[in-house]
């Protein structure tokens, strides 16, 4: 009875608030279906870590250190950067880079659409954050959860909670964030530009060489990106080699599912009331939204700029698909074009830009690590 009373008496308003936030994340996952694979474990984990005297976190009990399960997961999987890297293997095994190999020009959008990362970094510096914290905030603009977690855990682990929530929440909200920006920066005529897609056969050799060459080139240019790009491309090599189908399927399914559960729970170890309920949290969430808006805007404007030099015009909507939110950004692009003209199909060029965004976001993360390490 004494322990029961002690737990009730220890419950603070801040903890009640965080339990409410955890419940809201569960609501977004279950009812709205916003990134449920991560927001659901994060939401439930948030409840676990904000229960008074919780055994889920490491604490002193009767003069002895009691290691909490979620603290252990964080130390083993996040602090060591292991979980995000394992997720990259799964992502790589899921991605087909054939559209990019068929339309290499779209790689431009996967690079320029990362501009929001660095523009937001500058904004965070102006808002009073130090350089490491600004990098952790800017990386939200990668629109790539594992990259955001990887960079934030290295440079500002105390901001990992709000950075992760912002990254995954805004990824889920891409269908709401991007269309108004695209409409603002394009004309109706531009959004109706048709794009003829001629499917060119991509040889098995090219598919196998692609992840190897990308890893070598990216590693030489940005050595700090080797772990990120290497694990992503290793997963893709499993897929394209054709000789380890069981491993490729395991990476896409069992590995992705298990690590996603552990990753979500591990992140929740940082979502305690004393860490999350800070004035800076609202700033981080706001700047994360700005990063997504800037990514979209730069991608669209770069497509319009390219059209000034191209004989065959591009539909500028595909520039917005250069962010790494795969495959949602490509779907948004196709839906918008089809809404303007039922005969306008830009899905495959948008997919090409979208998968190039996966590479671009990883390179941007590696570049930040190289600059700040």
C-alpha positions, 0 to 999 in steps of 0.5 A: 500500500505504501508503494501505491501511495508513493507512486500516486503522490509522485505523479506530477502535472508534467508527467500527466502532460507527457502521458497525454502526449504519448496517448496522442501519438498513439491516436495519430498512429491508430486513428489517423494512421500517421507513421504507425510503425514508429509513432505507436511504439514511441507513444506507448514508450512515452507513457512508460517512461513518464509513470512515476518511479518507472522501472523502464528507466535506469534509477537508484533503488535502495542504494543500487542502480536498477537498469531500466529496459528502455534505457538499455535499449537506448544505450545499446541501439541509439547511443551506438547508432546501431538501430538507425544503421540496421534500419538503413539495410531494410530501407535499401532492400526495399528500394528499386533504383531502376527509375533513377537509372532510367532518368538520371537527371532527376538525381538533381532534385534528390540533392537540391531538395536537401537545401532545407537542412542547411537553411534551417540550420542557419535559422536555428543558429539565429534562434540561439541554438549552438552549432551541434543543436542546430545541425540536429534540428536542421537534419529534420529536413532530411525527411528521413527518420533514421538519418535524423535519429543518427545525426541527432543522437551524435550531436544533440542526444538531449534533443533526440525526442522532439527531433524524432517526433518532428521528423516522423510526424512531418513525414506523415503530413507530407500530403498536407504540407507539400500541395499548398507550397507547390500550388503557390510556386507553380502555375496551373499550366506548369502543373499540367506539363506531361512527362513521357516515360519510356521504360528503358531496360536496366541490366542486372549488372547495372543494378548490382554495380549501382550500390557498389559505385555509389558507396565508393564515390560517396565514401571518397567524397564524404567519408563521414557518410560511409556508414550511412550510405554503406548500410543503405546500399548494402541492403540494396545489393542484397535485393539486386544480387539475386542470390540471397533472396532469403536475406533480402526478404528478411531485411525487408520484413523481419529486420525492418519490423523488429528494429522499428519496434526497438527503435521506437521504444528506445527513442521514447527513453528521451521523451521524459517530462523534464526533457521534452517539456521545454520552450525549445521543443516548440521551436524545434517543431516549428523549425522542422516544419520550416525545413520541410517547406524549404525542401519542397520550395527549393525542389520546385524552384530548381525544376522551374530553373531547369526548364529554362534550359531544357527543350523538353520541359519537366513538370515542376511538381517532381522537384518536390518529390526530391525529399526523402519521404519515400514513397509518399512524396512521389504519390503526392506529386502524381496525385496533384498532377492527375488532379490538374489533368486526368491524362497527366502521369508523372509517377515514375519520374517522381519516384526517380526523384524520390529515391534519389532523395534517399541518397541525397538525405544520407549524403547531407547527413554525412556532410553535417557529420564531416563538418562538425566532427 
